[in-house]
Amino acid sequence: MSLLPRLGRKNGDLAPERATMRSIIPGTPADQSQRTSAATGTFLRLTGLLALLTVLWSLATPLMAYPDEPVHTIKAAAVARGQIFAEAGKSFGHGVHVQVPSYIANLQSQTCFTFQRDKPAGCAPGIPTDDNYLTIGVTSAGLYNPMYYWIVGFPSLFMSGAPAIFAMRIVSALLSALFYAAGFTALARLRHPKWPIVAAAVAMTPMVFFLASGINPNSLEIAATMAAFCGFLVVLENSNQLAVVRPAVITVGLSSIALANTRSVSLVWLLCAVVVACLCYRWKDIKAIFGNKLVLLTVGITSIGVFLGLLWNVWMLNAPPSAGAAPLGISNATGDIPSYRAFLTMLDRSFDFVAQYIGVMGWLESSLPQGVFMFWNMLLILVLLFVFLIRRWRLQIAFLVALAMLVLVPSAMQAVLVSSVGFIWQGRYSLPLFLIAVIAAGMTFRFRHFPRGRPAESITRLFLGAAVFAHVYGFLYVLRRYVVGIPDYGNWQTMITVPGWQPPLTWEGLTILYAAALLVAAHMLFGYLFPGRRFFPRRRPAARFAIPAK
């Protein structure tokens, strides 16, 4: 059955479909064909929904309002024009010098509102569509792997001005939506999928959607890690019948290749995903998958992609001098802090990063309102409590290892880097590990019976309604930050009377579309958790009482 069944069908309407499914023998070509068709339908519906949500974020956020977006946009435009390698003599000062259209080279002027949460985005000058002559642009991302940038930079070859940059954003958002949809589709193929899917939905915080819609390889890195981890889980669970989960095998291969060619640190997230997934299953399941021809073929193809990513990393270490220098003000390198002290400092900051997993937007100057943080903190605490209600430690170990990775791996990385670039770690860098940990928690209690009945439905409606409200509230709050700014006093009415900036489709239109998309998502998830039931219950007709004749 599909993860998100067709809406509007009554229980009786499913009888012919169930009879057909009972007549199909498991493991036969007909069974495999039906499973593949169902997975494809699920994937397409989820891709459309997630693409809509991420694209709305792309339109709602001013250009260059994402972390480091100017340097990544310059890099994407350069790679799309064939400038892949940093050459000696073309890298000076604080980054790689490339030839890009003038309107892209001068994008730094769009950041007049960054780090000033009370300043609306209307201060940014317009981006001319005819400013296309090539000039020098400087990017500190010059040594990053070109794969992501080549795809995202393509629209800049035939478009110009702000439309070109929005198109680049949308391409990046679609990439992320594809991998997130693949991850959810894979989870739906588990034997006990409901709790893991609920956990994955909890992990989709406003920050995840925000980052998925900007020009930054961090967006693809997070989505591909989630897809790879979910694919690993399904492959290991179906180690004796891999033919029925071929899409999951392909998901693992494509996600691994994407991670190997996104950022140099992405292979660490891939390794963490593999380790945690293996801890969810038995050793014999791990050995069994390597006897399958499709797995071996996928491993062979994936190895080529991973090798190319490693080859790029080796070249990067031997790049021309100063090609990768960080822009002035970004690096805070100091030789006075020993590595062990940096490690301990990161451990102290572990809980501080939780806010950045939930929603600290912009260039880390735009936090979501406390109500949104309270809601997601409550959900995360509930997930944690559910884990420790499981008595069998064997089911907990994968989550505990994932949680330890979320704390220790970033600390170790920062300890290594502190002498060369200083303290640079942000919560968004750890989001791949955050998603792994939350989904691993769902895997811990996946065997627990999912509650049914009207009380369970009412509680689920309450949580889903609150989640929709929290997402919309966060979305509208970010719009407020850029439309009128967020001073120390309330100014919501100013968004209507004197907006200082307007996104495409206006902030009112984007908010309505975002709320509608989230309600559809809640309706679909509720219909999956409670088959045949509706998130919006139908009103029962009032009872009619017969009036006795006199």
Helices and strands as residue ranges (DSSP letters): G 11-14, H 15-23, H 29-60, H 69-80, E 91-92, E 95-101, H 102-105, G 107-111, G 121-123, E 134-139, H 147-152, G 154-157, H 161-187, H 194-203, H 206-212, H 217-237, G 242-245, H 246-260, H 266-279, H 283-289, H 293-317, H 339-348, H 354-358, E 360-361, E 366-367, H 370-388, H 393-421, G 427-430, H 431-444, H 454-483, H 494-497, H 506-529
